């Protein structure tokens, strides 16, 4: 299987190779369009100058003159009237001239095949060491006419430049390959770290360290940052799951053990009629509490589904809160609590059944933690942005500051002194259910509390 590192290196090498080919082709086009005619003109002028300089002076033989010219960086092929040719300077590697071409030049014509050769091979024809890739001119000497074919000896004129350019291009390409291999590893390394972190998470280890990757200021750094947040969230969810299972087991096991013990005592005839009646009362209360806990767990499970659909309708919120207070009347009247209500006529569009549970949970919580003679205050007010706010305030014992961020966690109980099996103790699920319902409505629920002075819950709902 090809790794990401191999893919990146192969991709970069392919890019470098293809870029070189494209650059070469574009350079050939540029030469053909912009430099070819200029190069041909210079070659023609050079051949004309060689002929004119000789014919003006004729102070030496043609062989001596052409030998001297060849040392300046030219390749020359001279043919006399007997069609005997001689090369001056570096020899031509290949190619041959037809007799008709030589006769044409001897008769005073000119030969200019560089254009034809270059048109066929384009850029590389400029460097082709072919006798046909020359400019031919007639030269008159005391011994008779000659056909002289000339081309620049590029190896002699720019040979060092060609070597340096080739070395430069070759070393640049090799250096590019080395840098690609090194830098690709730098790119892939944090991804390998993320891969290993993923394996650890799959094994249940959520304590992943990604500090080096997270310190990067690029997309990989962002990926590592989001990955770390995801791992932390998954870790917290896993801890919540384990705690949830442990809490549910404890919530059920404790009363069930008690009920089994009481039932066994009665079955074994070890109780008096008074004790039997007392034990039956305890069993009835505990079974009722377990039934309530089961209903709350089912409610949470239904609210946690992704396909929850609210059965919305328009209704009077103030009337719904009054109904909840009437339902709980026996609780607050038993403690002789004072009620302070400010419930103006207010319409909302929401799921009435679910919102009723919110008020029941919040009000019953306030009543539970109040002492006889304390106050429960409920007010409804409209806020900016088409929101309605409901404040439920009690003057009870309050919640410790360190407990406030946790009160909406499932099975969390701020008052740990209360027994789980006591009749007055809650299940620790009510606020979780209330928070979930409010969130499903697109609202928020906030809490402010001061130990010993009371607690205020504020529910904000969109007033559609």
C-alpha positions as a Markdown table, in Angstrom:
| # | Residue | x | y | z |
|---|---|---|---|---|
| 1 | Unk | 0.0 | 0.0 | 0.0 |
| 2 | Unk | 1.4 | 3.4 | -1.0 |
| 3 | Unk | 1.7 | 5.7 | 2.0 |
| 4 | Unk | 0.8 | 9.4 | 1.9 |
| 5 | Unk | 4.5 | 10.2 | 2.2 |
| 6 | Unk | 5.3 | 8.2 | -1.0 |
| 7 | Unk | 2.3 | 9.8 | -2.8 |
| 8 | Unk | 3.4 | 13.3 | -1.9 |
| 9 | Unk | 7.0 | 12.7 | -3.0 |
| 10 | Unk | 5.9 | 11.0 | -6.2 |
| 11 | Unk | 3.5 | 13.9 | -6.9 |
| 12 | Unk | 6.2 | 16.6 | -6.4 |
| 13 | Unk | 8.7 | 14.7 | -8.5 |
| 14 | Unk | 6.1 | 14.3 | -11.3 |
| 15 | Unk | 5.4 | 18.0 | -11.0 |
| 16 | Unk | 9.1 | 18.9 | -11.3 |
| 17 | Unk | 9.5 | 16.6 | -14.3 |
| 18 | Unk | 6.3 | 17.8 | -16.1 |
| 19 | Unk | 7.3 | 21.4 | -15.4 |
| 20 | Unk | 10.6 | 20.8 | -17.0 |
| 21 | Unk | 9.0 | 19.4 | -20.1 |
| 22 | Unk | 6.5 | 22.2 | -20.3 |
| 23 | Unk | 9.3 | 24.8 | -19.8 |
| 24 | Unk | 11.4 | 23.2 | -22.6 |
| 25 | Unk | 8.4 | 23.2 | -25.0 |
| 26 | Unk | 7.6 | 26.8 | -24.1 |
| 27 | Unk | 11.2 | 27.8 | -24.6 |
| 28 | Unk | 11.1 | 26.2 | -28.0 |
| 29 | Unk | 8.0 | 28.2 | -28.9 |
| 30 | Unk | 9.7 | 31.4 | -27.7 |
| 31 | Unk | 12.8 | 30.6 | -29.8 |
| 32 | Unk | 10.7 | 29.8 | -32.8 |
| 33 | Unk | 8.7 | 33.0 | -32.5 |
| 34 | Unk | 11.1 | 35.6 | -31.2 |
| 35 | Unk | 14.8 | 34.4 | -31.7 |
| 36 | Unk | 14.9 | 32.1 | -34.7 |
| 37 | Unk | 14.8 | 34.8 | -37.4 |
| 38 | Unk | 17.3 | 36.9 | -35.5 |
| 39 | Unk | 19.7 | 33.9 | -35.2 |
| 40 | Unk | 19.4 | 33.1 | -38.9 |
| 41 | Unk | 20.0 | 36.8 | -39.9 |
| 42 | Unk | 23.2 | 36.9 | -37.7 |
| 43 | Unk | 24.4 | 33.6 | -39.3 |
| 44 | Unk | 23.9 | 35.1 | -42.8 |
| 45 | Unk | 25.6 | 38.4 | -42.0 |
| 46 | Unk | 28.5 | 36.5 | -40.4 |
| 47 | Unk | 29.0 | 34.4 | -43.6 |
| 48 | Unk | 28.8 | 37.6 | -45.8 |
| 49 | Unk | 31.4 | 39.3 | -43.6 |
| 50 | Unk | 33.8 | 36.4 | -43.9 |
| 51 | Unk | 33.5 | 36.4 | -47.6 |
| 52 | Unk | 33.8 | 40.2 | -48.0 |
| 53 | Unk | 36.9 | 40.4 | -45.7 |
| 54 | Unk | 38.7 | 37.9 | -47.7 |
| 55 | Unk | 37.8 | 39.3 | -51.1 |
| 56 | Unk | 38.9 | 42.8 | -50.1 |
| 57 | Unk | 42.4 | 41.7 | -49.0 |
| 58 | Unk | 43.4 | 38.5 | -50.5 |
| 59 | Unk | 46.7 | 38.8 | -48.8 |
| 60 | Unk | 46.8 | 35.2 | -47.8 |
| 61 | Unk | 45.6 | 31.9 | -49.2 |
| 62 | Unk | 42.1 | 30.9 | -48.6 |
| 63 | Unk | 43.2 | 28.0 | -46.5 |
| 64 | Unk | 45.2 | 30.2 | -44.2 |
| 65 | Unk | 42.4 | 32.7 | -43.9 |
| 66 | Unk | 39.7 | 30.1 | -43.1 |
| 67 | Unk | 42.0 | 28.4 | -40.6 |
| 68 | Unk | 42.4 | 31.8 | -38.8 |
| 69 | Unk | 38.6 | 32.4 | -39.0 |
| 70 | Unk | 37.9 | 28.9 | -37.6 |
| 71 | Unk | 40.0 | 29.7 | -34.5 |
| 72 | Unk | 37.5 | 32.5 | -33.7 |
| 73 | Unk | 34.8 | 29.9 | -33.1 |
| 74 | Unk | 33.5 | 28.8 | -36.4 |
| 75 | Unk | 33.0 | 25.6 | -38.3 |
| 76 | Unk | 33.8 | 25.9 | -42.0 |
| 77 | Unk | 33.5 | 23.6 | -44.9 |
| 78 | Unk | 35.1 | 24.8 | -48.2 |
| 79 | Unk | 34.6 | 23.0 | -51.6 |
| 80 | Unk | 36.5 | 23.9 | -54.8 |
| 81 | Unk | 35.4 | 23.7 | -58.4 |
| 82 | Unk | 36.5 | 20.1 | -58.5 |
| 83 | Unk | 34.1 | 19.3 | -55.7 |
| 84 | Unk | 36.9 | 18.6 | -53.3 |
| 85 | Unk | 36.0 | 19.7 | -49.8 |
| 86 | Unk | 38.1 | 20.6 | -46.8 |
| 87 | Unk | 37.0 | 21.3 | -43.2 |
| 88 | Unk | 38.4 | 24.1 | -41.0 |
| 89 | Unk | 37.9 | 24.1 | -37.2 |
| 90 | Unk | 35.9 | 21.4 | -35.5 |
| 91 | Unk | 34.7 | 18.7 | -37.9 |
| 92 | Unk | 31.0 | 18.2 | -38.7 |
| 93 | Unk | 29.7 | 15.0 | -37.1 |
| 94 | Unk | 27.1 | 14.1 | -39.7 |
| 95 | Unk | 25.3 | 15.3 | -42.7 |
| 96 | Unk | 26.4 | 15.7 | -46.3 |
| 97 | Unk | 25.8 | 18.3 | -49.1 |
| 98 | Unk | 24.3 | 17.4 | -52.4 |
| 99 | Unk | 26.4 | 18.2 | -55.5 |
| 100 | Unk | 23.6 | 20.4 | -56.7 |
| 101 | Unk | 23.8 | 22.5 | -53.6 |
| 102 | Unk | 27.6 | 22.9 | -54.1 |
| 103 | Unk | 27.2 | 23.8 | -57.8 |
| 104 | Unk | 24.6 | 26.3 | -56.9 |
| 105 | Unk | 26.9 | 28.2 | -54.5 |
| 106 | Unk | 29.9 | 27.9 | -56.9 |
| 107 | Unk | 27.8 | 29.5 | -59.6 |
| 108 | Unk | 27.2 | 32.5 | -57.3 |
| 109 | Unk | 24.1 | 31.4 | -55.5 |
| 110 | Unk | 23.6 | 31.2 | -51.8 |
| 111 | Unk | 22.7 | 28.3 | -49.5 |
| 112 | Unk | 20.7 | 28.9 | -46.3 |
| 113 | Unk | 19.5 | 25.6 | -44.8 |
| 114 | Unk | 19.6 | 26.8 | -41.1 |
| 115 | Unk | 16.0 | 28.0 | -41.6 |
| 116 | Unk | 14.9 | 24.6 | -42.9 |
| 117 | Unk | 16.7 | 22.6 | -40.3 |
| 118 | Unk | 15.5 | 24.8 | -37.5 |
| 119 | Unk | 12.0 | 24.6 | -38.7 |
| 120 | Unk | 12.2 | 20.8 | -38.5 |
| 121 | Unk | 13.9 | 20.5 | -35.1 |
| 122 | Unk | 13.1 | 23.9 | -33.7 |
| 123 | Unk | 15.3 | 24.7 | -30.6 |
| 124 | Unk | 17.6 | 21.7 | -30.8 |
| 125 | Unk | 18.5 | 22.4 | -34.4 |
| 126 | Unk | 20.4 | 25.4 | -33.3 |
| 127 | Unk | 22.9 | 23.1 | -31.7 |
| 128 | Unk | 22.9 | 20.4 | -34.4 |
| 129 | Unk | 26.5 | 19.8 | -35.6 |
| 130 | Unk | 25.4 | 19.1 | -39.2 |
| 131 | Unk | 27.0 | 20.4 | -42.4 |
| 132 | Unk | 23.6 | 21.0 | -43.8 |
| 133 | Unk | 22.9 | 23.3 | -40.8 |
| 134 | Unk | 25.1 | 26.0 | -42.4 |
| 135 | Unk | 25.0 | 29.2 | -44.5 |
| 136 | Unk | 26.8 | 28.8 | -47.9 |
| 137 | Unk | 28.3 | 31.7 | -49.9 |
| 138 | Unk | 30.6 | 31.8 | -53.0 |
| 139 | Unk | 34.1 | 33.1 | -52.5 |
| 140 | Unk | 36.4 | 34.1 | -55.5 |
| 141 | Unk | 40.1 | 33.4 | -55.2 |
| 142 | Unk | 43.1 | 33.6 | -57.5 |
| 143 | Unk | 43.0 | 29.8 | -57.7 |
| 144 | Unk | 39.3 | 29.8 | -58.7 |
| 145 | Unk | 35.9 | 29.8 | -57.1 |
| 146 | Unk | 35.0 | 28.1 | -53.7 |
| 147 | Unk | 31.7 | 27.3 | -52.0 |
| 148 | Unk | 32.2 | 28.1 | -48.3 |
| 149 | Unk | 29.7 | 26.8 | -45.8 |
| 150 | Unk | 29.9 | 28.4 | -42.3 |
| 151 | Unk | 28.2 | 28.0 | -39.0 |
| 152 | Unk | 29.1 | 29.2 | -35.4 |
| 153 | Unk | 30.9 | 26.6 | -33.4 |
| 154 | Unk | 28.6 | 26.8 | -30.4 |
| 155 | Unk | 30.7 | 24.3 | -28.4 |
| 156 | Unk | 33.8 | 26.5 | -28.8 |
| 157 | Unk | 31.9 | 29.8 | -28.2 |
| 158 | Unk | 29.5 | 28.8 | -25.4 |
| 159 | Unk | 30.6 | 25.3 | -24.5 |
| 160 | Unk | 31.5 | 26.3 | -20.9 |
| 161 | Unk | 28.1 | 28.0 | -20.5 |
| 162 | Unk | 26.3 | 24.9 | -21.8 |
| 163 | Unk | 28.2 | 22.7 | -19.3 |
| 164 | Unk | 27.5 | 25.1 | -16.4 |
| 165 | Unk | 23.9 | 25.4 | -17.4 |
| 166 | Unk | 23.5 | 21.6 | -17.6 |
| 167 | Unk | 25.3 | 21.2 | -14.2 |
| 168 | Unk | 23.1 | 23.9 | -12.7 |
| 169 | Unk | 19.9 | 22.3 | -14.0 |
| 170 | Unk | 21.0 | 18.9 | -12.9 |
| 171 | Unk | 22.0 | 19.9 | -9.4 |
| 172 | Unk | 18.9 | 22.0 | -9.0 |
| 173 | Unk | 16.7 | 19.0 | -9.9 |
| 174 | Unk | 18.6 | 16.7 | -7.5 |
| 175 | Unk | 18.4 | 19.4 | -4.8 |
| 176 | Unk | 14.7 | 19.6 | -5.4 |
| 177 | Unk | 14.3 | 15.9 | -5.0 |
| 178 | Unk | 16.2 | 15.9 | -1.7 |
| 179 | Unk | 14.2 | 18.9 | -0.4 |
| 180 | Unk | 10.9 | 17.3 | -1.6 |
| 181 | Unk | 11.8 | 14.1 | 0.3 |
| 182 | Unk | 12.7 | 16.0 | 3.5 |
| 183 | Unk | 9.9 | 18.6 | 3.5 |
| 184 | Unk | 7.3 | 15.9 | 2.6 |
| 185 | Unk | 8.3 | 14.1 | 5.7 |
| 186 | Unk | 7.8 | 17.4 | 7.6 |
| 187 | Unk | 4.3 | 17.6 | 6.2 |
| 188 | Unk | 3.4 | 14.0 | 6.8 |
| 189 | Unk | 4.8 | 13.7 | 10.3 |
| 190 | Unk | 2.0 | 15.4 | 12.1 |
| 191 | Unk | -0.5 | 13.4 | 10.1 |
| 192 | Unk | 1.3 | 10.2 | 11.4 |
| 193 | Unk | 0.9 | 11.6 | 14.9 |
| 194 | Unk | -2.8 | 12.1 | 14.3 |
| 195 | Unk | -3.0 | 8.6 | 12.9 |
| 196 | Unk | -1.4 | 7.2 | 16.1 |
| 197 | Unk | -3.7 | 9.3 | 18.2 |
| 198 | Unk | -6.7 | 7.9 | 16.3 |
| 199 | Unk | -5.5 | 4.4 | 17.1 |
| 200 | Unk | -5.2 | 5.3 | 20.8 |
| 201 | Unk | -8.7 | 6.7 | 20.8 |
| 202 | Unk | -10.1 | 3.5 | 19.1 |
| 203 | Unk | -8.5 | 1.6 | 22.0 |
| 204 | Unk | -10.2 | 3.8 | 24.5 |
| 205 | Unk | -7.3 | 6.0 | 25.5 |
| 206 | Unk | -8.4 | 9.6 | 25.1 |
| 207 | Unk | -5.4 | 11.2 | 26.7 |
| 208 | Unk | -3.6 | 12.2 | 23.4 |
| 209 | Unk | -0.8 | 14.6 | 23.3 |
| 210 | Unk | -0.7 | 16.9 | 20.2 |
| 211 | Unk | 1.0 | 20.0 | 21.5 |
| 212 | Unk | 3.7 | 20.1 | 18.7 |
| 213 | Unk | 1.1 | 19.7 | 16.0 |
| 214 | Unk | -1.3 | 22.2 | 17.6 |
| 215 | Unk | 1.4 | 24.9 | 17.7 |
| 216 | Unk | 1.6 | 25.0 | 13.9 |
| 217 | Unk | -0.1 | 28.0 | 12.4 |
| 218 | Unk | -1.5 | 26.3 | 9.3 |
| 219 | Unk | -4.3 | 23.9 | 8.3 |
| 220 | Unk | -2.5 | 21.0 | 10.0 |
| 221 | Unk | -2.3 | 23.0 | 13.2 |
| 222 | Unk | -6.1 | 23.7 | 12.9 |
| 223 | Unk | -6.7 | 20.0 | 12.3 |
| 224 | Unk | -4.7 | 19.0 | 15.3 |
| 225 | Unk | -6.5 | 21.6 | 17.4 |
| 226 | Unk | -9.9 | 20.3 | 16.3 |
| 227 | Unk | -8.8 | 16.8 | 16.8 |
| 228 | Unk | -7.7 | 17.4 | 20.3 |
| 229 | Unk | -11.0 | 19.1 | 21.1 |
| 230 | Unk | -12.8 | 16.1 | 19.6 |
| 231 | Unk | -10.7 | 13.7 | 21.6 |
| 232 | Unk | -11.5 | 15.7 | 24.8 |
| 233 | Unk | -15.2 | 15.7 | 24.0 |
| 234 | Unk | -15.2 | 11.9 | 23.3 |
| 235 | Unk | -13.3 | 11.4 | 26.5 |
| 236 | Unk | -15.8 | 13.4 | 28.5 |
| 237 | Unk | -18.7 | 11.6 | 26.8 |
| 238 | Unk | -17.1 | 8.3 | 27.6 |
| 239 | Unk | -16.7 | 9.3 | 31.3 |
| 240 | Unk | -20.3 | 10.5 | 31.3 |
| 241 | Unk | -21.4 | 7.2 | 29.9 |
| 242 | Unk | -19.5 | 5.2 | 32.5 |
| 243 | Unk | -20.8 | 7.5 | 35.3 |
| 244 | Unk | -24.3 | 7.3 | 33.9 |
| 245 | Unk | -24.2 | 3.5 | 34.0 |
| 246 | Unk | -22.7 | 3.5 | 37.5 |
| 247 | Unk | -25.3 | 6.0 | 38.7 |
| 248 | Unk | -28.2 | 4.2 | 37.1 |
| 249 | Unk | -27.0 | 0.9 | 38.6 |
| 250 | Unk | -26.6 | 2.6 | 42.0 |
| 251 | Unk | -30.0 | 4.3 | 41.8 |
| 252 | Unk | -31.7 | 1.0 | 41.1 |
| 253 | Unk | -29.5 | -1.3 | 43.2 |
| 254 | Unk | -29.8 | 0.5 | 46.5 |
| 255 | Unk | -33.6 | 0.6 | 46.8 |
| 256 | Unk | -33.9 | -2.9 | 45.2 |
| 257 | Unk | -31.6 | -4.3 | 47.9 |
| 258 | Unk | -33.6 | -2.6 | 50.6 |
| 259 | Unk | -36.9 | -3.8 | 49.2 |
| 260 | Unk | -35.6 | -7.3 | 48.9 |
| 261 | Unk | -34.4 | -7.3 | 52.5 |
| 262 | Unk | -37.7 | -6.0 | 53.7 |
| 263 | Unk | -39.7 | -8.4 | 51.6 |
| 264 | Unk | -37.6 | -11.3 | 52.9 |
| 265 | Unk | -38.1 | -10.3 | 56.5 |
| 266 | Unk | -41.9 | -10.2 | 56.0 |
| 267 | Unk | -41.9 | -13.5 | 54.1 |
| 268 | Unk | -39.9 | -15.2 | 56.9 |
| 269 | Unk | -42.5 | -14.0 | 59.4 |
| 270 | Unk | -39.8 | -12.0 | 61.3 |
| 271 | Unk | -41.8 | -8.8 | 61.6 |
| 272 | Unk | -44.7 | -7.6 | 63.8 |
| 273 | Unk | -47.9 | -6.4 | 62.2 |
| 274 | Unk | -46.7 | -2.8 | 62.8 |
| 275 | Unk | -43.3 | -3.5 | 61.2 |
| 276 | Unk | -45.0 | -5.2 | 58.3 |
| 277 | Unk | -47.2 | -2.1 | 57.6 |
| 278 | Unk | -44.1 | 0.1 | 57.9 |
| 279 | Unk | -42.1 | -2.1 | 55.6 |
| 280 | Unk | -44.9 | -2.1 | 53.0 |
| 281 | Unk | -45.0 | 1.7 | 53.1 |
| 282 | Unk | -41.3 | 1.8 | 52.4 |
| 283 | Unk | -41.6 | -0.7 | 49.6 |
| 284 | Unk | -44.4 | 1.3 | 48.1 |
| 285 | Unk | -42.5 | 4.6 | 48.2 |
| 286 | Unk | -39.3 | 3.1 | 46.8 |
| 287 | Unk | -41.2 | 1.4 | 44.0 |
| 288 | Unk | -42.9 | 4.7 | 43.2 |
| 289 | Unk | -39.5 | 6.4 | 43.2 |
| 290 | Unk | -38.0 | 3.7 | 40.9 |
| 291 | Unk | -41.0 | 4.1 | 38.6 |
| 292 | Unk | -40.4 | 7.9 | 38.4 |
| 293 | Unk | -36.7 | 7.3 | 37.8 |
| 294 | Unk | -37.5 | 4.9 | 34.9 |
| 295 | Unk | -39.8 | 7.5 | 33.4 |
| 296 | Unk | -37.1 | 10.1 | 33.6 |
| 297 | Unk | -34.5 | 7.8 | 32.0 |
| 298 | Unk | -36.9 | 7.1 | 29.1 |
| 299 | Unk | -37.6 | 10.8 | 28.7 |
| 300 | Unk | -33.9 | 11.5 | 28.5 |
| 301 | Unk | -33.4 | 8.7 | 26.0 |
| 302 | Unk | -36.2 | 10.1 | 23.8 |
| 303 | Unk | -34.8 | 13.6 | 24.0 |
| 304 | Unk | -31.3 | 12.4 | 23.1 |
| 305 | Unk | -32.5 | 11.1 | 19.7 |
| 306 | Unk | -31.5 | 13.0 | 16.6 |
| 307 | Unk | -35.0 | 12.8 | 15.2 |
| 308 | Unk | -36.8 | 14.5 | 18.0 |
| 309 | Unk | -39.8 | 16.5 | 16.7 |
| 310 | Unk | -41.5 | 19.1 | 18.8 |
| 311 | Unk | -45.3 | 19.2 | 18.8 |
| 312 | Unk | -45.5 | 23.0 | 18.8 |
| 313 | Unk | -48.6 | 25.0 | 19.4 |
| 314 | Unk | -49.5 | 28.5 | 20.6 |
| 315 | Unk | -50.6 | 28.7 | 24.2 |
| 316 | Unk | -50.6 | 31.0 | 27.2 |
| 317 | Unk | -47.3 | 30.5 | 29.2 |
| 318 | Unk | -48.6 | 32.2 | 32.3 |
| 319 | Unk | -51.6 | 29.8 | 32.6 |
| 320 | Unk | -49.3 | 26.8 | 32.1 |
| 321 | Unk | -47.0 | 28.0 | 35.0 |
| 322 | Unk | -50.1 | 28.5 | 37.2 |
| 323 | Unk | -51.2 | 24.9 | 36.5 |
| 324 | Unk | -47.8 | 23.6 | 37.5 |
| 325 | Unk | -48.1 | 25.5 | 40.8 |
| 326 | Unk | -51.5 | 24.1 | 41.4 |
| 327 | Unk | -50.2 | 20.6 | 40.8 |
| 328 | Unk | -47.4 | 21.1 | 43.3 |
| 329 | Unk | -49.7 | 22.9 | 45.8 |
| 330 | Unk | -49.6 | 20.1 | 48.4 |
| 331 | Unk | -45.8 | 20.4 | 48.5 |
| 332 | Unk | -45.4 | 24.2 | 48.9 |
| 333 | Unk | -48.4 | 24.5 | 51.2 |
| 334 | Unk | -47.1 | 21.7 | 53.4 |
| 335 | Unk | -43.9 | 23.8 | 54.0 |
| 336 | Unk | -46.0 | 27.0 | 54.3 |
| 337 | Unk | -44.0 | 28.7 | 51.5 |
| 338 | Unk | -44.8 | 32.2 | 50.3 |
| 339 | Unk | -45.6 | 32.6 | 46.6 |
| 340 | Unk | -44.8 | 35.8 | 44.7 |
| 341 | Unk | -46.2 | 35.7 | 41.2 |
| 342 | Unk | -45.8 | 38.1 | 38.4 |
| 343 | Unk | -47.4 | 36.4 | 35.4 |
| 344 | Unk | -48.7 | 38.7 | 32.8 |
| 345 | Unk | -50.6 | 37.3 | 29.8 |
| 346 | Unk | -47.9 | 35.8 | 27.5 |
| 347 | Unk | -48.3 | 33.7 | 24.4 |
| 348 | Unk | -45.5 | 31.4 | 23.2 |
| 349 | Unk | -45.3 | 28.8 | 20.4 |
| 350 | Unk | -43.7 | 25.6 | 21.8 |
| 351 | Unk | -44.2 | 22.0 | 22.8 |
| 352 | Unk | -46.6 | 22.5 | 25.7 |
| 353 | Unk | -46.1 | 19.0 | 27.1 |
| 354 | Unk | -42.3 | 19.3 | 27.3 |
| 355 | Unk | -42.3 | 22.8 | 28.7 |
| 356 | Unk | -44.7 | 21.7 | 31.4 |
| 357 | Unk | -41.9 | 19.3 | 32.6 |
| 358 | Unk | -39.5 | 22.1 | 32.7 |
| 359 | Unk | -41.6 | 24.2 | 35.1 |
| 360 | Unk | -42.4 | 21.1 | 37.2 |
| 361 | Unk | -38.7 | 20.2 | 37.6 |
| 362 | Unk | -37.6 | 23.7 | 38.4 |
| 363 | Unk | -40.4 | 24.5 | 40.8 |
| 364 | Unk | -40.1 | 21.1 | 42.6 |
| 365 | Unk | -36.4 | 21.7 | 43.0 |
| 366 | Unk | -37.0 | 25.1 | 44.5 |
| 367 | Unk | -39.6 | 23.7 | 46.9 |
| 368 | Unk | -37.4 | 20.8 | 47.9 |
| 369 | Unk | -34.5 | 23.1 | 49.0 |
| 370 | Unk | -36.6 | 25.6 | 50.8 |
| 371 | Unk | -37.3 | 25.7 | 54.6 |
| 372 | Unk | -40.7 | 26.4 | 56.0 |
| 373 | Unk | -41.6 | 30.0 | 55.6 |
| 374 | Unk | -39.3 | 30.6 | 52.6 |
| 375 | Unk | -40.4 | 32.2 | 49.4 |
| 376 | Unk | -40.9 | 30.9 | 45.8 |
| 377 | Unk | -41.1 | 33.8 | 43.3 |
| 378 | Unk | -42.1 | 33.3 | 39.6 |
| 379 | Unk | -42.1 | 36.1 | 37.0 |
| 380 | Unk | -42.5 | 36.2 | 33.2 |
| 381 | Unk | -41.2 | 39.1 | 31.2 |
| 382 | Unk | -40.7 | 40.0 | 27.5 |
| 383 | Unk | -37.1 | 40.8 | 26.4 |
| 384 | Unk | -35.6 | 42.3 | 23.3 |
| 385 | Unk | -35.1 | 40.1 | 20.3 |
| 386 | Unk | -38.5 | 38.5 | 20.6 |
| 387 | Unk | -37.6 | 36.5 | 23.6 |
| 388 | Unk | -39.6 | 35.7 | 26.7 |
| 389 | Unk | -37.8 | 35.1 | 30.1 |
| 390 | Unk | -39.1 | 33.1 | 33.0 |
| 391 | Unk | -37.4 | 33.7 | 36.4 |
| 392 | Unk | -38.0 | 31.0 | 39.1 |
| 393 | Unk | -36.4 | 32.2 | 42.4 |
| 394 | Unk | -36.3 | 30.6 | 45.8 |
| 395 | Unk | -34.9 | 31.7 | 49.1 |
| 396 | Unk | -33.7 | 28.3 | 50.1 |
| 397 | Unk | -30.2 | 27.0 | 51.0 |
| 398 | Unk | -28.6 | 27.9 | 47.6 |
| 399 | Unk | -25.9 | 26.0 | 45.6 |
| 400 | Unk | -22.2 | 26.2 | 46.3 |
| 401 | Unk | -20.4 | 28.1 | 43.6 |
| 402 | Unk | -18.1 | 25.2 | 42.6 |
| 403 | Unk | -21.3 | 23.1 | 41.9 |
| 404 | Unk | -23.0 | 25.5 | 39.5 |
| 405 | Unk | -21.2 | 24.3 | 36.3 |
| 406 | Unk | -22.2 | 20.7 | 37.1 |
| 407 | Unk | -25.9 | 21.0 | 38.1 |
| 408 | Unk | -27.2 | 20.1 | 34.6 |
| 409 | Unk | -25.1 | 17.0 | 34.5 |
| 410 | Unk | -27.0 | 13.8 | 34.7 |
| 411 | Unk | -27.3 | 12.3 | 38.3 |
| 412 | Unk | -25.4 | 15.3 | 39.7 |
| 413 | Unk | -26.7 | 16.3 | 43.1 |
| 414 | Unk | -25.5 | 19.6 | 44.7 |
| 415 | Unk | -26.8 | 18.5 | 48.1 |
| 416 | Unk | -24.9 | 15.3 | 48.6 |
| 417 | Unk | -26.0 | 15.1 | 52.2 |
| 418 | Unk | -29.4 | 13.9 | 51.1 |
| 419 | Unk | -29.7 | 10.1 | 50.9 |
| 420 | Unk | -30.4 | 8.7 | 47.5 |
| 421 | Unk | -33.1 | 6.5 | 49.0 |
| 422 | Unk | -34.8 | 9.3 | 51.0 |
| 423 | Unk | -38.2 | 10.3 | 49.9 |
| 424 | Unk | -37.2 | 13.9 | 49.6 |
| 425 | Unk | -34.1 | 13.3 | 47.6 |
| 426 | Unk | -34.2 | 13.8 | 43.8 |
| 427 | Unk | -32.8 | 11.6 | 41.1 |
| 428 | Unk | -30.4 | 14.1 | 39.7 |
| 429 | Unk | -32.1 | 13.9 | 36.3 |
| 430 | Unk | -34.6 | 16.8 | 36.6 |
| 431 | Unk | -32.3 | 19.6 | 35.6 |
| 432 | Unk | -30.7 | 17.6 | 32.9 |
| 433 | Unk | -34.2 | 17.0 | 31.4 |
| 434 | Unk | -35.1 | 20.7 | 31.8 |
| 435 | Unk | -31.9 | 21.8 | 30.1 |
| 436 | Unk | -32.4 | 19.4 | 27.2 |
| 437 | Unk | -36.0 | 20.5 | 26.6 |
| 438 | Unk | -35.1 | 24.2 | 26.6 |
| 439 | Unk | -32.2 | 23.6 | 24.2 |
| 440 | Unk | -34.5 | 21.8 | 21.8 |
| 441 | Unk | -36.7 | 24.9 | 21.8 |
| 442 | Unk | -33.6 | 27.0 | 20.9 |
| 443 | Unk | -33.6 | 28.7 | 24.3 |
| 444 | Unk | -31.2 | 28.9 | 27.2 |
| 445 | Unk | -31.4 | 28.2 | 30.9 |
| 446 | Unk | -29.1 | 30.1 | 33.4 |
| 447 | Unk | -28.7 | 29.9 | 37.1 |
| 448 | Unk | -27.5 | 32.3 | 39.8 |
| 449 | Unk | -27.1 | 31.2 | 43.4 |
| 450 | Unk | -25.7 | 32.3 | 46.6 |
| 451 | Unk | -25.1 | 29.8 | 49.4 |
| 452 | Unk | -27.6 | 30.3 | 52.2 |
| 453 | Unk | -29.6 | 33.0 | 50.3 |
| 454 | Unk | -31.3 | 31.1 | 47.5 |
| 455 | Unk | -31.2 | 30.3 | 43.8 |
| 456 | Unk | -32.6 | 31.9 | 40.6 |
| 457 | Unk | -33.2 | 29.9 | 37.4 |
| 458 | Unk | -33.8 | 32.0 | 34.2 |
| 459 | Unk | -35.3 | 30.3 | 31.2 |
| 460 | Unk | -35.2 | 32.3 | 27.9 |
| 461 | Unk | -37.4 | 31.1 | 25.0 |
| 462 | Unk | -37.8 | 32.5 | 21.5 |
| 463 | Unk | -41.3 | 34.1 | 21.3 |
| 464 | Unk | -42.3 | 32.9 | 17.8 |
